[in-house]
Amino acid sequence: MTTATTLPEIVSTNNHSDSFHVSTGYGRQINEAVSAEQALKLGNLDFHVNKIPVEYTTENGERKIADGQFVNVRSDNGASLGVVGERYKLLQNREAFAFMDEIVGNGLASYEAAGVVNGGKTVWMMAKLPGSYDFGASRGVDTVYPYVLLVNTFDGSRSVQIIPTTRRMNCNNMLHSITANARRQNNIYSLRHTKTLADKIGLVKTFLGNATDDIAATMAIADQMANRQLSVAETQHYLDLLFPSQFRETAPAPAIEQQPATSGGLFDQLMQQPAKIESTPVVVDGELPEGFAATKRIADRNGRIQTTIRENMANERNAVDGIRGTLWSAYNAVSEYADHQKTVRGATAAERSENRAFNNFFGTANELKNEAFAVAETLIAS
């Protein structure tokens, strides 16, 4: 882990039109909060969770308690949030985010947005860090703001976590910092439930310093991308590395010679049918060649995705003077697809918005953005 840096004080303008929630549509706006308690209320995270023994009914109708099994239940609506073990230590949201009082009070961060996922199984809070990063030939063309994502869960999947991330102003793409150091640390800082509040505050201050370092290192790479022009062929190469759109088949296997019909049973009749002819993609040394998809269906789907990304590269957000046609523009076109255009499931618009936020923070959209950034990094000096 890098050495913590001294953090400058952040000045909150409470510019709601510029806020994380208004810009992305994720969660609830909590800009006005000056304490963790207020932030929880504004974000609808001020619910209590009870850890209750799991009960079951035997075939004889007898009620019994499962050994070492508990279910976390919201006290406000009775929703089940997950089954956990006996050693699981329940950490209420008030406890999980209490350390933010001193952090915000000292001007090291400001509240932006908060939300719940899957009915409260995961809760998150977004805090803005000081400063910004400008990109483009004339600077100021493209601006990125640093944030930290704070996460608490009640399904036993993770402890309280602090994740460095950024938001691009032009199209509100999110990017977790993925410097070499951050990758080694899995880009996540965890707070154990057993830590005291004072210990947590000290750790968080160190984490924020390291997060600032991680984000700055990632943005230095992004600046190189913004100064790396791509040719048409190089753009296609970049997209093919992420979304292979070609498919090539081997010659079909020779059909087995059909034997004369017999009066045998079903097995004999099935054996007389012509052999099914299947084609498989070309494989070289056990791997598909670069730019080739495993199936034609995947290749066709990837082709449609590539078309969307090329359209993104040409839109007003990614084709502005100073970054047009650069590796940074290409990366953000992919990120725009991942954050805003990738299909998400949900029965209602609210569910889809919630699932999109989760996917962009933790799921396949986040994985795609990290992969796209890593691939772009390899192309800077090529």
N, C-alpha and C positions, 0 to 999 in steps of 0.2 A: 504494500500500500504506500502511496506517495505521502510525503510529508505535508501536513496541513498548512495551508496558507492563511494569512490574515484576511478576514472577509471585510470588504467595505460595507458601510451601512446602506441599506436599500431604502429608497424613497418611494413610497406608494402614492400614486396619483389618483387611485380609485377611478380610473378611466374605464367605465363599464363597457363602452363600445369596443374597447381594446382587450377586454378581459378574456380569460381562458374559456369560461363557460359560454359567453356570448359568441365567441369566435368559433368554437368547436361544437357547441350544443351538448357537451358532456356534463352530466351532473347538475349541481346547483351552484349559483353564484354566491360566494362568501367573502367578497372583497371588503365589506364593511366590518368584518369581525376583527376585534382587537384582542380576543382571548380564545383559547381552545374551546371553552364552553360555548361561546357564541358561534364559533365556526361549526361545531357539531350540530347546534340547533338549526342554523341556516342551511346546512347541508343535509338535514334530516337523518343525522347519524346519532342522535341523542337517545337511542333505545338501549334497553338493558337486556342481557342474555343470561339465561339460567342453564346450568349444567345438571341434567336430570337423568337418573338411572334408566336404562332401557328395560322395559317390561315386555313380556310376551305371554301368550296363552297356550297352554298345552292342549293336546287332543282331548283331555278330560275336562277342559274348561278351567283349569287351575291357572291363576295368575302368578308368574314368577319374574324375578329380576335377573337379568343377564349379568354374569360375573364380569366385572371390569369394563363394561360397555355403558357409555353415556351419550345422550343426545343434547346438543345445544339448541335451546328454544328461545325465540324472541318473546319477551314478556308482554309487548304491546299488541302483537297479533297472533301469537302462538305458532308462528312459522318455524319449522324444523330447519336448522342450518347445517347439520352434519353430525355424524356419529364419531365420537372420539374415545380414546382410552382413559384409563384411570389416572395416568400420570400427566395427562394434558392439563395445563394451567390456563384457566379462562382469564382473558385480559379484556376488560370492558373498553369501549372506545374512549371513555373519559380518561382511563389510565394509560391507554396506548398512545394518546396524543397530548397528554398533559405537559410533556417536555417542550411543546411548541410555544407555550406562554413566554418563557424566557427567550427563546430564539427570536420570536416576532418582536417581543418587547425591546430587545437589543438591536433591532433593525437589521437582523441577519437574513430575514426572509419576510414575505408577506403572503397572507392567505389569498387564494384565487378561486378555487372550486373544490367541490367534494361530491361524492356520489356513492351509491350502493350497486352491487352486482349480484344477480341471482338471489334477490330478496334479502340480501344482507349477509350472505356467506362470505363475501369479500366487500370491504369498504375502503375507500381511497380518498385522499386529500391531496390537492395540488398546491404547492407553495412556490412562489416566484423568488428567484435569487437576484442579487444585484447585477447590473450591467447588461450588455447586449453585444452581438457580434455582427459586423457588416461585411457583405461580400459584393463582388462585382468589380469591373474594371475601374469604375469611378468611386467605389465604396458608397455605402448607403443605398445601393440599388436593391439589396436583399438583406433583410435583418432577421436574426435568430435570437430568441430570448432563452436564458437558462432557467430551469425549474428543477424541483425535486418532487417525486411522486412518493407519498407516504401510504403504506398499505397495512391493513389489519384484516385477519380472517377469523372465521368461526367454524370452519369445516376441517381444521387441523392440517391444512395444506401448507401453511407457511407462518413464520413468526412475523412480528412487526418489521417492515422493511422500508428502506429509504433508497430510491432508485433515481440516479441523475438522468435528466432528460432535457429536451429542448423543444421549443415551438417556433416554427418558421412563420413569420408574419404574413407573407404573401398568400399562402394557401393553408396555413395552420397544420402543416405536417408535423408529426411528432417523431423524435429520434432519440432513443436512449443512447448515452455516450458509450462508444464501443472502442475505446483506445486499447492498445495492447495490454496496459495495466488493468483496465476495467475488465477485459476478457478474462484475465488470469483470476480476478476476484469475482468472476461471474456477474460483474456490474451491479451488484446488489449488496447493500449494507444492512445487516440484520441486528435487531435489538432483542436480546433474550428477555423473557418474561420475568426472570428472577432478579434483574437489575433494579436497583433503587432509582428513584426519580433523579437524584443528584448524579448518579452514575450515567444515567441515560442522557442528561443534559450535556455532560462532558463528552460523551461518545458522539452525540449528534453534532456538536460543534466541530469535532474532528472530522466526522463524516462529511459535513458541509464543506469544509476546507478541501477534502479529497475530491468531493463531487465537483467543486469548482475547477480543480486541476484536471480532472477527467474530461469535463466538458470543454475546457480550453484546449486540451490536446486534440480532442475530436474536431473542434472547430478549426484548428490549424490545418488538419487534413482536408476539411471541407473547403478552406480557402485555396488550397492547391487544386482541388477539383474545379473551383470557379475560374481558375486561370488555365485550365486544360481544355482546349478546343477539340471537338470530335469531328472526324470526317463521317460521311454517310456510312462507309464500311465499318468504321469503329463503333458507331452507334448500333448498327445491326449486330456486331460482335457482342457488345455489352448486353443487348436484349436476349441474344441467343444463349448466353451463359446463364441467364436467369430463367428464361422461358423458351426452351428449345422448341422450335416450330417446324423442324424437318423430320420426315419419317421415311425410312428406306427399308424395303423388305428384302429378305433373301429369296432365292429361287424357291418355289414351292417344292416340298418333299415329293418324291415320285409316288404315285398311287400304287397300292398293292394290287397285284393282278387278281381280278375277281374270279372266283372259282365257280364252276357250274352249280346250279341249284340242286339241293338234295331234299329229301323228304324228312330230314332230321327234325329235332326239336327246336325250341326257341333259341337256345345257345348257338346251335349250328346255323340257324337262319341269320342271326346277328353277325356272326363271323363272316357271312357271305357278302355283307354290305361293303361298298367301296370305302376304303380308308379315308377318314376326314383329312383334308389337306389344310394345313395351317402354315401361315407365314410368320416369321419372327424377325424383329429388328436386327440389323447388323450389330454384332458384338466384337469388339477388338480387345484382346487381352482381358476378357472378363468384364469390360465396361463399354457403355454406349459411346460412340464417337461424339466429340464436342458439337453441340448444336442440334443433336438428334434426340427426339422424344422416344419413350418406350413403346407407345402405341400411337396409331393414327388419330384416335380420339383426343389424346392429350396434345398431340401436335396441333390439331385444329383449334382446340381451346386456347393453347398458347399463342397461336397466330392472332386470335381475336384480342387477347390481352395485349400483345405487342401493338396492335392497331390503336387500342385505347391509350397506351403509353405514348405513342408517337403524337397522338392528338394532344395529350397533356403537354408534351414538349413544345408544341406550337401555340399553346394558349397564352393569355395575357399574363399569367402568373409565372411561367417558366421561359418565356421568350422575350423578356424585357432586355433592353440594352444593357450590356455589361455582363450578362450571364447566358445570353442566347447561344445555343449550340455547344455549351460546355458540358463537361462531365457532371458538374453540379446540377445543371438543368436536367440532365438525363436521370440522375439519381432522384431528384425531387419529383420528376414525372412518375417514376416507379412508386415513390413514397405517397404521392397523391392518390394513385390507384389503390395502394394498400390501405390507406387511412379512410378514403371517402368513396371508393368505387367497388371494392371487393365485396362480393356477396356475403351477407350475414343473415342468419336465421332469426325468426321471431314472429309471433302471431300478431303483434301490434307494433305500431311505430315506436312506442316507448320501449318495448322489449328489444327491437332491432337497434335502437340507439344505445341502450344499455349494453347489448352484446357487442356492438361495434367498439364501444369504449374499452371493454374488457379485451377484445381481440387486438386492438391497437396497443394496449398497454402490455399485455402478457401473452397473447396468442399468436396465430399464424401470421397476422399482419405485421406484428412486431418482429417476428422471425424473418419475414421477407425483407423488411427495411434494413435489418442488421446485415443480412446476406448481401443485399444490393449495395450497401455502404462498403462492406468488406471487398466485394468484387471490384467496385469502383476504385478503391484504394490501390488494388494491384495494377490498375490501368493508368495511373497517374504518370508514371515515368516510362510507360511502354511506347 
